[in-house]
């Protein structure tokens, strides 16, 4: 992937064929692993992959995120939960882009863990609009045990897979 | 260099400690906020709707706090255990045909339940309804 550093430190590039192929492969990987791990309660690699993609590809990772969200809708249906997919992963990607100089896998594991913990609260926003505060709080509270699992699994998976995944994606550049 | 390493270690420890505190806050919030079933004997009204027709309507008297136990006591539901609790496939003898994308939507007091049958608390006078719904999309 051709990436040119600008004076401001941000990265910009034209989408070459190679870029498109790499982004498509990354999208396929994130979607396939989500479907494969769907039977496990909130144990997933989406958060970690979004962080790794955003750290590596910066704003181009948003292409992956939105194609992934679209595929999720096609696969599982465009229900109210799907609306949250339009912003939760973007929030994680933007946080990652803002904090990209950080190098410690522990810090990234904590960021991933916090995101897992807050996932239910973030996904409750469409329910707040659709059904009011009572519905949103009921949705969030009922999911807290799964958010705690999400937090722990995100933390552990990030610690275990950070180095191999970041090494692998950086080789794509 | 040594100072940077010390700072990094300190940042890591603070970050992990903050995560643990945040998780504890969420756990405490759950303990205080998650709905519990009312104690004592209660009567709930139970409906099963298929194709906009009520195929079963019954009042259930029970002492249990959660919906699953109340309905299982009356042999009204069956299903498969999953990671998120019981996935209800049969209600009042009617099996949802997954090949036709049929599934049972749970309503409590006319609103779509935000909890599964395992975690839905019941109180005296609650109206519970299962509606056979077609289509996952």
Interface residues (C-beta under 8 A of the other chain):
Chain A: X39 X40 X41 X76 X77 X78 X104 X106 X107 X110 X113 X114 X117 X127 X131 X135 X137 X138 X139 X141 X142 X144 X145 X146 X147 X148 X151 X155
Chain B: X8 X11 X12 X15 X16 X18 X19 X22 X23 X26 X27 X29 X30 X33 X34 X35 X82 X83 X84 X111 X114 X115 X119 X135 X136 X137
